Structures are given as C-alpha cells and as structure tokens.
Amino acid sequence: MRMKAIKMPTGERRFLLKRRKQDSKPARKPDNRYVSVKVLRKVALNMLPFYRKIACNRVFSVKWAKAVREADLDTMLKMFRSVVSVPLSSFATNAIGYFIDFPFSEPIGPYTNATSLRPGTTQFTFNSTIHQHIAKAILPLYTEIIRNPHYTALIVRAIRNNNQAFLDRLIRSKVITKRLISIDIDYSGMFLGFRYPASKFVYYNQFFRERIL
C-alpha cells in the first residue's frame, strides 16, 4: 500500500491519495514490454544524486529514514528536492519505503523507482543503515546504466524476454555484495532484494511500471 502519495501535475500542486498493494509489486500484472534503454537511463540518472547523498551523508540518511517511518511526505519531498529537481509524476510512501514516479510519454506513462519492504510484513519500519548500505551497493549499477547504453540494452532485453538468469548475471556484475539475495523480473522492471543482519526483513530496490486502471 502506498499510504500517502503526492501527485505532481504542472507546478507540482500536491494532493493525497491511497493505493492498495498486496506486496512490494503493483496489484495488477501487465507484460514486460514497457521498458526501454531511454527509460532506465533517465530514471537512473534522476535517482543517482539522491542515492549518492544517502550513501555518503549519514545525517541525511538518518533523517530520511525517520521521515519514511513517520510517512512525513513534506520532509521527504523537501529532502529529495534538495538533490533532485527534475519533474515527477508522483511521490509516495507507505511508512516502510518510498516510491518515486517519473513521467514518460505513452504507452509507458509513469515509471517508478522505489526502495521498500514488503507491505504486510511489518509497519513503520525503515532502517537508515540498511538503506545506506543498499545505496552504496547500487551506485555502480546506476552509474553503468547511465554511462553504458549497451549494458542497459542487455538489461532491457533480459526484462522483455523474462530471462531471469541473464538479468541475474548482468546485475551481479555491478552489485557486488552477498546481501543481494534475489533479482526478479516483473511489471516491465526489476526488483532487487537485499537482506542484512540488522533486520529480518528484505529491502527491495525497484524499477517498475505501475498503471492504475
């Protein structure tokens, strides 16, 4: 469930909405064709400054995690906007993670980057140290997606063809940590599951396309 969300039309006028989620993935399952090199590179480029800030600034990371646990969207948005200024489609939290949607033309529409636990496993939980470890782990992946269109095209091919083994090799070549325990393909994207000793929960860093009908 996205407990709270801010939708960002022209001028970033804000309003609250509720969405239901049964796990870390959207409730309806489309096919995996709605992903492209352009989409992944743009999303990674937009998110890289934020993850770099989380990875390198402990104070920022602690404050962000606290805001997530409290579903404090105003603080989260202010912090996010201190490092990322590109247009957004929506900005959401469920108090165990966050979901940031970027606008793309149809048929793709909004495309999401997120880091969250699975809804239904716990409430009001988000560990700043784990989040910081994840951010450090994924920086090489996001950097490679941005800088290497050929590598990104291989990721897109793996997602579109639902080639789990191929995607696993691609991602693990850049995310070098034994804490990455799963890599799943779904919703025209990928879900990277991390588990650290400090928590019994799996944290997911995600790229996906969610369409609410």
Secondary structure, 3 states (H helix, E strand, C coil): CECEEEECCHHHCCCCCCECCCCCCCCCCCCCCCCCHHHHHHHHHHHHHHHHHHHHCHHHHHHHHHHHHCCCHHHHHHHHHCCCCCCCCEEEECCCEEEEEECCCCCCCCEEEEEECCCCCCCCCCCHHHHHHHHHHHHHHHHHHHHCHHHHHHHHHHHHCCCHHHHHHHHHCCCCCCCEEEEEEECCEEEEEECCCCCCCCEEEEEEECCCC
